[in-house]
Amino acid sequence: MEMQVSDLAVARGGVAVLEGVSFRLLPGRALLLRGPNGAGKTTLLRCLAGLQPAIAGKVSVAAEAVAYAAHADGVKATLTVAENLAFWAAIYGTGAIQPALASMNLQALADRQAAQLSAGQKRRLGLARLLVTGRPIWLMDEPTVSLDADSVALFAGVVVRHLGGGGSALIASHIDLGLEAEVLELAAFKARAGARLGAFDEAFG
Ligand SMILES: Nc1ncnc2c1ncn2[C@@H]1O[C@H](COP(=O)(O)OP(=O)(O)OP(=O)(O)O)[C@@H](O)[C@H]1O
């Protein structure tokens, strides 16, 4: 499924962060979001994930087509690794969790309570969740934070397989994942300094 973003403007805390953001993300392709700290990578991803409204512009796909892996891994601390994935599989109405467990090398940790995982293990679980969503467009915010070199390679392989299956990925990352991907530099879309929004947008920014 193609995602087309046209002239999108997004805000955070009532202040416009980005404006005029336009790009296409085709099936089978990955796009890297680049920009310094505070450039608006997280804000853009949150908007595309349907977690906050845009101030202006258009997104061609519904939020139901996307799966978002945010900074906070979305992991339920009191459930085990397998239970976490089963929970999400039930939410998204998808099937077996074994492929997701295997893809991020989590089989040996399947019965471990998520609260007892290391930061990198927790991150691997958060990424395995993407697989059980069954959704074609993956949005990822710094997915490799806390991952060791082997896990980064594992993760890159998961993304490559997702792309090979016709999925797509939009990834905010400061590091080189070794993926064949185009780059979207957000500095080009920086909103004019100090642009203030109306009361509605402040409430939802
Ligand atoms: N809850 C908030 N209220 C007000 N301003 C915020 C809020 N969250 C973020 N901001 C501001 O919005 C701007 C964009 O932040 P955002 O998190 O999207 O940047 P980023 O490109 O993801 O940064 P990083 O690389 O540090 O993760 C920043 O100037 C930030 O300080």
The ligand as an ORCA input file, in Angstrom:
! r2SCAN-3c Opt
* xyz 0 1
  N       4.916     17.564     24.822
  C       5.547     18.603     24.229
  N       5.176     19.871     24.465
  C       5.790     20.899     23.866
  N       6.803     20.760     22.991
  C       7.210     19.525     22.732
  C       6.612     18.371     23.313
  N       7.247     17.284     22.861
  C       8.175     17.729     21.993
  N       8.170     19.072     21.918
  C       9.033     19.922     21.069
  O       8.672     19.684     19.720
  C       9.825     19.719     18.879
  C       9.896     18.427     18.053
  O      10.149     17.334     18.925
  P      10.283     15.845     18.392
  O      10.261     14.964     19.573
  O       9.290     15.612     17.312
  O      11.750     15.886     17.735
  P      12.687     14.703     17.222
  O      13.170     15.112     15.853
  O      11.975     13.411     17.320
  O      13.894     14.773     18.262
  P      14.922     13.652     18.836
  O      15.930     13.380     17.757
  O      15.544     14.367     20.001
  O      14.118     12.446     19.247
  C      11.019     19.939     19.796
  O      11.379     21.313     19.752
  C      10.503     19.553     21.173
  O      11.167     20.271     22.176
*
